Amino acid sequence: MQAIVKEKPAPGLTVKSVPKPTAGPGDVLIAVRHAGVCGTDLHIADWDAWAQGRLKPPLVVGHEFAGEVVVVGDGVAELKPGQLVTAEGHIVCGHCLQCRTGNSHICRRTQIIGVDRDGAFADYIVMPATNVLPLNGIPTEVGAVMDPMGNAFHTVLTAEIPGSTVFVVGCGPIGCFAVGIARAAGAAKVLASDVNPKRLALAARMGAHVIIDAGKDDVVRTVQAETGGEGADVVCEMSGVPSALHQALAAVRMGGRVQLLGIPKGEVPIDFASEIIFKGITVYGVIGRKMYETWHQMRRYLTAGLFDPRPVITHQFPLTRIAEALAAIRSGDAGKIILEIA
């Protein structure tokens, strides 16, 4: 089969033929139809410090996908050949404290497809059946981005959204998803900030009532003006930019909530007294998707037509054009990018 492989510990990815995997007991063999490309794949291609410390080439990369069940292994009864499915790419132990207290999304022994084991940029992938979710009528183009979309659902829906003012900081693909989810969940007003005009335009398409150009406008003053001087009830920080993190803490109202998904590079000095404690705010760190509460939330919103992520998908490429897909990410002007595999 064809796959995109990290062949050796050096920059670059290779499209090549590799052996087709087989489904063992409890596994499912899936023919991949579409796969999402994200910043993690860019880190792997560039072989940066994170990739060097985490990956052990050779490895098939890619962790966002949807496809069709081809073979079910022994002991799998809930899935059938021909079903269209997606999957949670975090494979957890099921035995640690976190897994056994309903927090398997922070399992200490997590393995991620395309990072710790072979991934989804291939004609076929084998997944544990416990990680596989039927799409129930959701097209595979959308199913392929339910992984990052789930990060946005987790970020937004762990806060109290109906009737709230929500401020999304950073309008990359996950930030744009967050805008649409907040609207779908009943936010009274959604504000969004970024320095990239194309990303702000995507946020507007996803339903932002107010867009803020962080390169030109006074972000905190604009949020306060749009909220009667109070600040936003909920702030979703999606960028990881240190200045944006401080803006998020400044723009939230007294007693409000800040959801942190963006990952800063290096240390960010925080004045805990004035920025957090004396404001009485709640700060929530977001990692991945809640397994499997977030997935069921996504399917309900998507199948009911409450949320449509497709405006965020701006590019589609065949598997062999992975270099162009990565270049589109580097440009900073792309939304979500999809690989068409079969």
C-alpha positions in Angstrom: 0.0 0.0 0.0 1.0 3.7 -0.4 1.9 5.6 2.7 3.6 8.8 3.9 6.6 7.7 6.0 9.1 9.3 8.3 11.9 7.1 7.1 14.8 8.4 9.2 15.7 11.0 11.9 16.1 13.9 9.6 13.9 16.5 7.9 11.5 15.3 5.2 8.7 12.8 4.5 8.6 10.1 1.9 5.7 8.6 -0.1 6.4 5.0 -0.6 5.0 1.4 -0.6 4.8 -0.3 2.7 3.2 -3.6 3.8 -0.5 -3.6 4.4 -1.3 -4.1 8.0 -3.6 -6.9 9.3 -6.3 -6.8 12.0 -5.6 -8.9 15.0 -8.1 -9.9 17.8 -10.0 -6.8 18.9 -8.8 -4.8 15.9 -10.4 -3.2 12.8 -8.7 -2.8 9.4 -9.9 0.5 7.9 -9.5 1.7 4.3 -8.6 5.4 4.7 -10.7 7.7 2.6 -9.7 11.2 3.9 -7.1 12.4 6.4 -6.4 15.7 8.0 -3.0 17.4 8.0 -2.1 19.5 11.0 0.8 21.3 12.7 2.0 18.1 14.4 2.7 16.6 10.9 4.6 19.8 10.1 6.8 19.4 13.3 7.5 15.8 12.2 8.4 16.7 8.7 10.7 19.5 9.9 12.2 17.2 12.5 12.2 19.9 15.2 13.2 19.4 18.8 9.8 18.0 19.8 9.9 15.4 17.0 13.4 14.4 17.8 12.5 13.7 21.4 9.3 11.8 20.6 9.5 9.8 17.3 11.4 6.7 16.5 11.5 6.3 12.7 10.6 4.6 10.5 6.9 5.4 11.0 3.8 6.0 9.0 2.6 9.5 10.0 -0.9 11.1 10.3 -3.4 11.0 13.1 -6.6 12.5 11.7 -8.7 10.3 9.4 -11.9 8.6 8.3 -12.6 5.7 6.1 -14.4 2.4 5.6 -14.2 -0.8 7.7 -12.7 -3.6 5.6 -12.0 -6.4 8.1 -12.9 -6.9 11.7 -10.7 -9.0 14.0 -11.8 -11.8 16.3 -14.0 -10.6 19.1 -15.3 -7.5 17.3 -19.1 -7.6 17.2 -20.1 -3.9 17.1 -18.5 -3.0 13.8 -19.1 -4.4 10.3 -17.3 -4.3 7.0 -18.6 -1.4 4.9 -19.3 1.0 7.8 -17.9 4.5 7.4 -16.0 5.3 10.6 -13.5 7.7 12.2 -11.4 7.0 15.3 -9.9 8.5 18.4 -6.2 8.5 17.7 -5.1 8.4 21.4 -4.7 4.7 22.4 -4.8 4.5 26.2 -4.0 1.8 28.8 -7.5 1.5 30.4 -5.9 0.7 33.8 -4.3 3.8 35.3 -6.0 6.1 37.8 -6.9 8.6 35.0 -8.5 5.9 32.8 -10.4 4.4 35.7 -11.8 7.8 36.9 -13.2 8.9 33.5 -10.2 10.9 32.5 -8.5 8.6 29.9 -7.8 11.6 27.7 -4.9 12.3 30.1 -3.8 8.7 30.5 -0.1 8.6 31.3 0.5 5.7 28.9 -1.1 7.2 25.9 0.1 6.2 22.4 -0.8 8.4 19.5 -1.2 7.1 16.0 1.3 8.7 13.6 3.5 9.6 16.5 4.1 6.6 18.7 2.8 3.9 16.3 1.9 3.8 12.6 -0.6 6.3 11.5 -3.3 7.2 9.0 -1.5 8.8 6.0 -1.8 5.4 4.2 -4.3 3.3 2.2 -5.1 1.3 5.3 -4.7 1.6 9.1 -5.4 -0.9 11.9 -7.1 0.5 15.0 -8.4 -1.1 18.2 -12.2 -1.5 17.8 -12.7 0.4 21.1 -11.3 3.5 19.4 -13.4 3.4 16.3 -16.6 5.4 16.0 -19.3 5.0 13.2 -19.9 8.2 11.4 -23.7 7.7 11.2 -24.1 9.6 8.0 -21.4 12.2 8.5 -19.2 12.3 5.3 -15.6 11.1 5.5 -14.3 14.6 4.6 -15.8 15.8 7.9 -15.0 12.7 9.8 -11.4 13.2 8.9 -11.3 16.4 10.9 -13.2 15.2 14.0 -10.0 14.8 15.9 -9.1 18.6 15.9 -12.7 19.5 15.9 -13.0 17.5 19.1 -10.3 19.7 20.7 -12.5 22.7 19.9 -15.7 20.9 21.3 -13.8 20.0 24.5 -12.5 23.6 24.8 -15.9 25.2 24.3 -18.4 22.9 25.9 -16.6 22.4 29.2 -17.7 26.0 29.9 -21.2 27.4 30.4 -22.0 28.7 26.9 -25.8 29.4 26.5 -26.4 33.1 26.8 -22.7 33.8 27.4 -20.2 36.2 25.7 -17.4 34.1 24.3 -14.0 35.4 23.1 -11.9 33.1 20.9 -8.2 34.1 20.9 -6.5 32.7 17.8 -8.4 31.8 14.6 -6.4 28.8 13.3 -8.6 25.9 12.2 -9.4 24.8 15.8 -10.1 28.4 16.8 -12.5 28.7 13.9 -14.2 25.5 14.8 -14.6 26.9 18.4 -16.3 30.0 17.0 -18.9 27.9 15.2 -19.4 25.6 18.2 -20.0 28.5 20.5 -22.6 29.9 18.2 -24.3 26.4 17.9 -24.2 26.0 21.7 -26.2 29.3 22.2 -23.6 32.0 22.9 -25.1 35.4 23.0 -22.1 37.0 21.3 -18.9 35.5 19.9 -15.8 37.6 19.5 -12.6 36.4 17.7 -9.1 37.8 17.4 -6.1 37.0 15.2 -3.4 38.9 13.2 -4.2 37.1 9.9 -6.9 38.7 7.8 -7.7 35.4 6.0 -8.2 33.6 9.3 -10.4 36.4 10.6 -12.5 36.0 7.5 -12.9 32.3 8.2 -13.9 33.1 11.8 -16.6 35.5 10.4 -17.8 32.8 8.1 -18.1 30.5 11.1 -20.3 33.0 12.8 -18.2 35.4 14.9 -20.2 38.5 15.6 -17.1 40.6 16.1 -13.6 40.1 14.6 -10.6 41.8 16.1 -7.4 42.4 14.2 -4.8 41.9 17.0 -2.1 43.5 14.9 -4.0 46.8 14.7 -6.7 46.9 17.4 -6.5 47.2 21.1 -7.8 43.7 21.8 -8.7 44.0 25.5 -10.4 47.4 25.1 -12.4 46.1 22.2 -13.7 43.1 24.2 -14.6 45.4 27.1 -16.4 47.8 24.8 -18.4 44.9 23.3 -19.3 43.5 26.7 -20.4 46.7 28.5 -17.1 47.1 30.3 -17.4 43.7 32.0 -15.2 41.4 29.8 -16.1 38.1 28.3 -17.8 35.4 30.3 -15.6 32.7 28.6 -12.3 33.1 26.8 -10.9 30.3 24.7 -7.2 30.8 24.1 -6.3 28.8 21.0 -3.0 30.4 19.8 -0.3 29.7 22.4 1.1 33.2 21.7 2.4 34.7 25.0 0.9 38.1 24.3 -2.4 36.5 23.4 -2.4 34.5 26.7 -2.1 37.8 28.6 -4.9 39.3 26.5 -7.1 36.3 27.4 -6.5 36.7 31.1 -7.1 40.5 30.8 -10.2 40.2 28.6 -12.2 37.7 30.8 -14.6 39.2 33.3 -14.2 39.0 37.0 -15.3 35.5 38.0 -15.2 34.3 34.4 -13.5 31.3 32.8 -10.4 30.9 30.6 -10.0 27.7 28.5 -6.4 27.1 27.5 -5.8 25.0 24.4 -2.9 26.9 22.8 0.6 25.6 23.8 3.1 28.4 24.4 6.7 27.9 23.4 8.9 28.2 26.5 7.9 29.8 29.8 5.3 32.6 30.0 5.6 34.8 33.1 2.1 35.2 34.7 1.2 37.6 37.5 -0.9 35.1 39.3 -2.2 37.6 41.9 -3.5 40.3 39.5 -4.3 38.1 36.4 -5.9 35.1 38.1 -6.4 35.2 41.9 -7.8 38.7 42.4 -10.1 38.3 39.4 -11.5 35.1 40.8 -11.3 33.3 37.5 -11.3 29.7 36.6 -8.5 28.4 34.3 -9.0 25.1 32.5 -6.2 23.3 30.6 -7.5 21.4 27.6 -5.8 18.3 26.1 -7.3 16.3 23.3 -10.8 15.1 23.5 -12.7 13.6 26.4 -13.1 9.9 25.7 -15.7 9.4 24.6 -18.0 12.2 25.8 -16.6 14.7 23.3 -17.1 12.3 20.3 -20.8 11.8 21.2 -21.3 15.5 21.5 -19.7 16.0 18.0 -21.8 13.4 16.4 -25.0 14.9 17.8 -24.1 18.4 16.7 -23.1 17.2 13.2 -25.9 14.8 12.5 -28.5 17.3 13.7 -27.1 20.0 11.4 -26.3 22.3 14.4 -22.7 22.8 13.3 -21.0 22.7 9.9 -17.2 22.7 9.9 -16.8 22.7 6.1 -16.1 26.4 5.6 -12.8 25.8 7.6 -11.6 23.2 5.1 -9.8 25.3 2.5 -7.5 22.8 0.7 -7.6 19.2 -0.5 -4.7 17.3 -1.9 -4.0 13.7 -3.0 -1.7 11.7 -0.8 1.3 12.1 -3.1 1.2 15.9 -2.7 1.9 16.0 1.0 4.7 18.6 0.4 2.1 21.0 -1.1 -0.2 20.4 1.9 2.6 21.2 4.3 3.6 24.3 2.3 0.0 25.5 2.6 0.2 25.2 6.4 3.5 27.1 6.4 2.0 29.9 4.4 -0.3 30.7 7.3 -3.2 31.4 5.0 -4.8 27.9 5.0 -7.7 26.7 7.1 -8.0 22.9 7.5 -6.2 20.8 4.9 -7.4 17.3 3.8 -5.6 14.5 2.0 -7.8 12.5 -0.4 -6.6 8.9 -0.1 -9.2 6.7 -1.8 
